[in-house]
Amino acid sequence: MLANELDWSESKKSIIIELRDDVYWNDSVKCSVDDIIFSFDIYSDPKVQSRFLGYFENFYTDKDGYIDSSKTFEKLDSNRLKIKFKDNSQPQLIDIDYPIIPKHFWSKFKREEIPTSHIPSYVSNGAFVLERWEKEEAIILAKNPNCFLVNEATVNR
């Protein structure tokens, strides 16, 4: 939903993603190509122990599955990103269908500490944000006024 347009190359060895220009994190920071690159980088980093680790076989990776960003990503401008896939791969849309996380929030943490820490991320770009979490009782969500999906008819809570 972040993309305005997806353009596969004729050979299917790359895709250009053009981001919507109206996507903001709930803290009012604009979602960018840098967030996408950062998300793939952190998900493929063995130090993070992401549940997505090992799913990037169509990307340029090292022996541990860590994405080689210099070979894989080409930032064309602030709203356009080219993702290149390795030779003899058969990429599909599912190869790029991962949750995008805010670089400005997650880059503050040491990656090796992320798997064992309890870092609550209150930064999202969905229609709802976490307002309050009452452990073992309730999770209270509130409407995200910065989200392009929200309108007058959206439920407040």
C-alpha positions in Angstrom: 0.0 0.0 0.0 3.0 2.3 0.2 3.5 2.1 -3.6 2.0 4.4 -6.1 3.4 2.3 -8.9 5.5 -0.9 -9.3 7.4 -1.4 -12.6 9.1 -4.7 -13.2 11.9 -4.7 -15.8 11.3 -6.8 -18.9 13.7 -9.4 -17.7 12.1 -9.5 -14.2 15.5 -9.0 -12.7 14.6 -5.7 -11.1 11.6 -3.7 -10.0 11.2 0.1 -9.5 8.9 1.1 -6.7 7.5 4.6 -6.6 6.2 5.5 -3.2 3.0 7.4 -2.5 3.9 10.9 -1.4 1.2 11.0 1.3 2.5 8.3 3.7 3.7 9.5 7.1 4.6 7.8 10.3 2.3 8.6 13.1 5.0 10.9 14.6 4.7 13.0 11.4 7.9 11.9 9.7 7.5 11.1 6.0 7.9 7.4 5.0 10.8 7.2 2.5 12.9 4.9 0.4 15.4 4.9 3.2 12.8 3.2 5.5 12.4 0.4 2.9 16.2 -0.2 2.5 16.6 -0.1 6.3 13.8 -2.6 6.8 15.3 -5.1 4.5 18.7 -4.5 5.9 17.6 -5.1 9.5 15.4 -8.1 8.7 18.3 -9.8 6.9 20.8 -9.0 9.7 21.6 -12.2 11.6 22.3 -10.1 14.8 18.6 -9.2 14.8 17.3 -12.7 14.5 14.3 -11.6 12.5 11.6 -14.1 11.7 12.3 -13.1 8.1 15.9 -14.2 8.1 16.6 -16.7 5.4 13.8 -15.5 3.1 15.9 -13.3 0.8 17.3 -16.0 -1.5 16.4 -13.9 -4.6 18.5 -10.9 -3.3 22.2 -10.4 -3.4 23.3 -11.8 0.0 26.3 -13.0 1.8 26.7 -16.6 3.1 24.7 -15.8 6.3 21.7 -14.4 4.2 22.5 -10.8 5.0 21.4 -8.6 2.0 24.2 -6.8 0.2 22.5 -3.4 0.0 25.0 -1.9 -2.5 24.2 -4.6 -5.1 20.5 -4.9 -4.3 19.2 -1.4 -3.8 19.5 1.7 -5.9 17.9 4.9 -4.5 16.7 6.8 -7.6 15.3 9.7 -5.6 13.4 10.2 -2.3 10.3 8.4 -3.6 11.7 5.9 -6.1 13.7 2.8 -5.4 15.1 0.1 -7.7 15.5 -3.4 -6.3 17.8 -5.7 -8.2 17.6 -9.4 -8.0 20.5 -11.9 -8.4 21.0 -13.8 -11.7 19.2 -17.1 -12.1 16.5 -16.0 -9.5 12.8 -15.9 -10.2 11.6 -13.0 -8.1 7.9 -12.4 -7.4 5.9 -9.7 -5.6 6.1 -11.7 -2.4 9.9 -11.1 -2.3 9.2 -7.4 -1.5 6.1 -7.8 0.6 7.5 -7.2 4.1 6.4 -4.7 6.8 8.3 -1.5 6.5 9.6 0.0 9.7 10.7 3.5 10.5 14.4 4.0 10.3 14.4 7.1 12.4 13.0 5.1 15.3 14.8 1.7 15.0 18.2 3.0 14.1 18.6 4.3 17.6 19.0 0.7 19.0 21.9 -1.7 18.9 20.9 -4.5 16.6 22.3 -7.2 18.8 20.1 -6.0 21.7 16.8 -6.0 19.7 16.1 -9.8 20.0 16.2 -9.8 23.8 14.9 -6.3 24.6 11.3 -5.3 25.0 11.3 -2.2 22.8 7.7 -1.0 22.3 7.4 0.7 18.9 4.7 3.3 19.0 5.7 4.5 15.6 3.6 3.1 12.7 2.0 4.3 9.5 -1.2 2.2 9.6 -4.7 3.5 10.2 -4.4 2.8 14.0 -1.7 3.3 16.5 -1.1 1.8 19.9 -2.6 4.1 22.5 -2.3 1.8 25.5 -1.5 -1.8 26.4 -2.9 -3.1 29.6 -1.0 -6.4 29.9 -3.3 -9.4 29.9 -6.4 -7.1 29.8 -6.6 -5.0 26.7 -4.8 -3.4 23.8 -6.3 0.0 23.0 -5.8 1.4 19.5 -6.5 5.0 18.4 -7.1 6.4 15.0 -3.9 7.6 13.3 -4.6 11.1 11.9 -1.4 11.0 9.8 -2.6 8.0 7.8 -3.9 8.4 4.3 -6.4 5.5 5.0 -8.1 7.5 7.8 -11.2 9.6 7.0 -14.2 10.9 8.9 -15.9 7.5 8.9 -13.0 5.7 10.6 -13.8 4.5 14.0 -12.0 6.5 16.7 -11.1 3.5 19.0 
